[in-house]
Amino acid sequence: MKIVLCVKQVPDTSDIKWTENNTIQREGLESIINPYDVYAFESVLRLKKKYEDVTITALTMGPKQAEGMLRKLLAVGADDAVLLSDKKFAGADTYATGKTIAAAINSKFPDYDLIVCGQFAIDGDTAQTGPSIANFLDIPQVTYVKEIIEYSESCLTVLREIDDCIERVKVKLPALICVLQGDFEPSRASINGIIRAQKAVIPVYGIDDTGLEPEDAGLKGSPTYVNKAFRAPQKDVECVYTDSCTELADAIKCCGGLNE
Amino acid sequence: MSKGILIYSEITSADYVHTVVFELSNKAVELAEKLENSPVMALLLVKPDLINEFKEAFQKSGFDKVFYVVDERFGAYSTDLFAKAAIQAVKQIDPEIMLIGATCQGRDLAPRISTALHTGLTADCTGLDILDNGKLAATRPTFGGQLMATILCKNLPQMATVRPKVFKPAREDILRDTTFIKLSVDLSGYEPKTEILEQTKKFVSEINNLDSADIIVAGGKGMKNAEGFELLKRLADKLGGTVGASRTAVEMGLASPDIQVGQTGKTVNPKLYIACGISGALQHTIGMKNSAKIIGINTDKNAPIFDICDYGMVGDAFEIIPKLLDALDQR
């Protein structure tokens, strides 16, 4: 089974600093692998351990620096990695991103069986790119996947967790799945893995490798654009502090707690 | 006159129209006034026997037109089938704007529709407005909730998803002389590629009622361990409320992702939100700052949570909550 794992490098949103003009200070902002993609990666590593002939190709679209993240995935257990990087990809919204990744997969990995994404990315949190890739490739998708159960006869069985129920879903491959947060410890790199990752050649594909025209990609190929960006407004209240639990209990009561 | 605002009307697995539909219609009625009274419309994919049951709800929620497609198979959601039907229906209706609730189903379906229609989709909007030129301005949090971005779309329909509880349903009925229009779509040649082998309803105790709770007692990193969350549970039980958690608490394994409040969790607006050991990262506060009243308990007097609190107590929740329970007992 050939798996393409789509990952994203995101800014560490827990550590954002502001400039005087209320814009995000980009310098010094740490980049990390999107936490949900770590779970996606773990679920395919488990598949690889369980079944023979599973290969994992990690794919990301981003700046050249994203190569570092790909090398880490190689050290932990991905077989190959590719970087989609081109100035013409810059400024892509989810539609253009989905189109670019789908085109790259079609042209470079046409014999894929499974595409795996994280359910959300913590920077944009749109949960859209996965389904968008699936639509461009005209393959089925299963979102909110909690666990991959079984792979047999070109079908994958997964557990899907949605609002009020858990579904066991069987999907015919090729397909795309979006993986939720799981309960596992992330795997660690082995010494051999690290050595292999250092030596690995990571191909960088640009727009010509995808077969897209410049107007299909990046900002030009994006139907949406940011009209303005501003710092989230703060709630304007004055906090009344207390150091007495009795007063706090009164406050709770007056806020609607303890209604008889 | 504009071509109108279309709202995807999700039917839940329990066969009722999802409440987010009426939150969206209330907002759409307001937006439609700025669009020279363009029609507010619904799209329903529904089992044949159900449509009549829903008519009254649409007539009193501001809908001018309800387009519906019937098929026996619409009783259970599947991406392929619903996308195939919805894409064809939306092409026929040809709306200016399309709004979808950011539920599990909405988030699964919306990007398939927008991609197929080669248009943009702005996810999880917290504000919608119409600009002077008639364009939809969709505002959403980004960068972990710290930055707000207003996004426009070049193509039609301009699509957006909105989480439940972000907008309020109308306080009073908005009566309309609603027209119901049956659409036909071609589902021949549809072969299911996914199959639901088994569906297990979560036990009621496992379903969080964050959405409907009047009181939420939430914990963050400062609640440290299982005993910490047990304390929150006791306080919540005492107040007739329910327990919520920050992303950090979920990542530490203290709480289930189901009860996570914040940008990657749920948006809530209870009457009272008690934040214990939560520092107040915007990622979290974006999901709860619209609570009517907020009380914070934190050891750090400079924690940003206090910026949005009505009442605050500086100290260790492990010491405060037991005393608070005693004090509440005497009430």
Contacts between the chains, C-beta under 8 A, distances in Angstrom:
chain1	res1	chain2	res2	distance
A	11	B	143	7.0
A	13	B	143	5.4
A	13	B	144	3.0
A	13	B	146	6.9
A	13	B	283	6.6
A	14	B	144	6.8
A	14	B	281	6.4
A	14	B	283	7.3
A	16	B	143	6.2
A	16	B	144	7.0
A	16	B	146	5.2
A	24	B	143	6.3
A	24	B	146	7.3
A	24	B	147	6.1
A	35	B	251	7.9
A	93	B	120	6.2
A	94	B	111	6.9
A	94	B	121	6.8
A	94	B	123	7.8
A	95	B	114	6.8
A	95	B	115	6.3
A	95	B	118	7.4
A	95	B	119	7.6
A	95	B	120	5.9
A	95	B	121	7.4
A	98	B	111	7.6
A	98	B	115	6.1
A	120	B	264	5.8
A	122	B	144	6.3
A	122	B	264	6.6
A	123	B	142	6.8
A	123	B	143	5.9
A	123	B	144	7.3
A	124	B	123	7.8
A	124	B	142	5.9
A	125	B	123	7.3
A	125	B	124	6.7
A	125	B	142	7.4
A	125	B	263	5.8
A	125	B	264	6.0
A	126	B	121	7.8
A	126	B	123	3.9
A	126	B	124	7.2
A	127	B	107	5.0
A	127	B	111	7.8
A	127	B	123	6.6
A	128	B	107	7.8
A	128	B	110	7.5
A	128	B	111	4.1
A	128	B	114	7.9
A	128	B	121	6.1
A	128	B	123	5.8
A	129	B	111	7.9
A	130	B	111	7.9
A	131	B	79	7.8
A	131	B	108	6.6
A	131	B	111	3.9
A	131	B	112	5.4
A	131	B	115	7.4
A	132	B	111	4.8
A	132	B	112	7.9
A	132	B	114	7.7
A	132	B	115	4.6
A	134	B	112	7.4
A	135	B	83	7.6
A	135	B	111	7.0
A	135	B	112	4.9
A	135	B	115	4.0
A	135	B	116	5.9
A	136	B	115	6.4
A	139	B	193	7.9
A	140	B	79	6.7
A	140	B	80	5.7
A	140	B	193	4.0
A	140	B	194	5.3
A	141	B	79	5.7
A	141	B	108	7.5
A	141	B	112	7.7
A	142	B	79	7.7
A	142	B	194	6.4
A	143	B	79	7.7
A	143	B	104	7.5
A	143	B	107	7.0
A	143	B	108	4.7
A	144	B	104	5.9
A	144	B	108	7.6
A	157	B	197	7.0
A	162	B	104	4.1
A	162	B	105	7.8
A	163	B	103	6.9
A	163	B	104	5.5
A	163	B	207	7.8
A	164	B	13	7.1
A	164	B	201	6.3
A	164	B	202	5.8
A	164	B	207	5.4
A	165	B	13	6.9
A	165	B	199	5.4
A	165	B	200	6.1
A	165	B	201	4.9
A	165	B	202	6.0
A	166	B	199	7.5
A	166	B	200	4.8
A	166	B	202	6.6
A	167	B	196	5.2
A	167	B	198	7.1
A	167	B	199	5.1
A	167	B	200	7.7
A	168	B	196	7.2
A	168	B	197	4.4
A	168	B	198	4.2
A	168	B	199	7.7
A	169	B	194	5.7
A	169	B	195	7.0
A	169	B	196	5.6
A	169	B	197	6.8
A	170	B	194	7.0
A	170	B	195	4.8
A	170	B	197	5.5
A	171	B	193	6.4
A	171	B	194	4.6
A	171	B	195	7.8
A	172	B	193	4.6
A	172	B	194	7.4
A	175	B	193	7.2
A	175	B	194	7.9
A	180	B	257	7.2
A	181	B	250	7.6
A	181	B	257	5.4
A	183	B	253	7.6
A	222	B	120	7.2
A	223	B	118	7.0
A	223	B	119	5.3
A	223	B	120	3.6
A	223	B	153	5.5
A	223	B	154	5.1
A	223	B	155	4.5
A	224	B	120	3.4
A	224	B	121	7.6
A	224	B	122	6.2
A	224	B	151	5.2
A	224	B	152	6.8
A	224	B	153	4.9
A	224	B	154	7.4
A	225	B	151	7.0
A	225	B	152	6.0
A	225	B	154	7.2
A	226	B	149	5.1
A	226	B	150	7.1
A	226	B	151	5.7
A	227	B	137	6.5
A	227	B	150	4.7
A	227	B	151	6.5
A	227	B	152	4.8
A	228	B	149	7.5
A	228	B	150	4.9
A	229	B	142	7.8
A	229	B	147	5.7
A	229	B	148	6.9
A	229	B	149	4.6
A	229	B	150	7.5
A	230	B	147	7.4
A	230	B	148	5.3
A	230	B	150	7.9
A	231	B	146	7.2
A	231	B	147	6.5
A	231	B	148	7.2
A	232	B	141	6.3
A	232	B	145	6.2
A	232	B	146	5.9
A	232	B	147	6.7
A	232	B	148	5.2
A	232	B	282	5.9
A	232	B	286	7.0
A	233	B	148	7.7
A	234	B	307	6.1
A	234	B	308	7.2
A	235	B	289	5.4
A	235	B	307	7.1
A	235	B	308	4.2
A	237	B	308	6.5
A	237	B	309	7.1
A	237	B	310	5.9
A	239	B	296	7.3
A	239	B	306	4.8
A	239	B	307	7.3
A	239	B	309	4.4
A	239	B	310	6.8
A	239	B	311	6.9
A	239	B	312	4.5
A	240	B	310	6.7
A	240	B	311	5.2
A	240	B	312	7.2
A	241	B	306	7.9
A	241	B	311	7.7
A	241	B	312	5.0
A	241	B	313	6.9
A	241	B	314	6.7
A	242	B	311	6.6
A	242	B	312	7.5
A	242	B	313	5.6
A	243	B	313	6.6
A	243	B	314	7.2
A	243	B	315	7.3
A	245	B	313	7.9
A	245	B	320	6.3
A	245	B	323	4.1
A	245	B	324	4.7
A	245	B	326	7.4
A	245	B	327	4.6
A	246	B	327	4.9
A	248	B	295	7.3
A	248	B	311	6.9
A	248	B	313	5.5
A	248	B	320	7.5
A	248	B	324	5.7
A	248	B	327	7.1
A	249	B	324	6.0
A	249	B	327	3.9
A	249	B	328	4.9
A	249	B	330	7.8
A	249	B	331	6.0
A	251	B	295	6.4
A	251	B	310	7.8
A	251	B	311	4.4
A	252	B	239	6.9
A	252	B	272	7.0
A	252	B	274	7.4
A	252	B	295	6.7
A	252	B	324	7.8
A	252	B	328	7.0
A	253	B	331	6.0
A	255	B	271	6.9
A	255	B	272	4.5
A	255	B	292	7.6
A	255	B	293	3.9
A	255	B	295	6.9
A	255	B	310	7.2
A	255	B	311	7.6
A	256	B	214	6.6
A	256	B	215	7.1
A	256	B	271	4.2
A	256	B	272	5.2
A	256	B	292	7.4
A	256	B	293	7.0
A	257	B	215	5.8
A	257	B	239	4.5
A	257	B	241	7.6
A	257	B	272	5.6
A	257	B	328	8.0
A	258	B	238	7.9
A	258	B	239	6.3
A	258	B	328	6.5
A	258	B	331	5.8
A	259	B	240	7.5
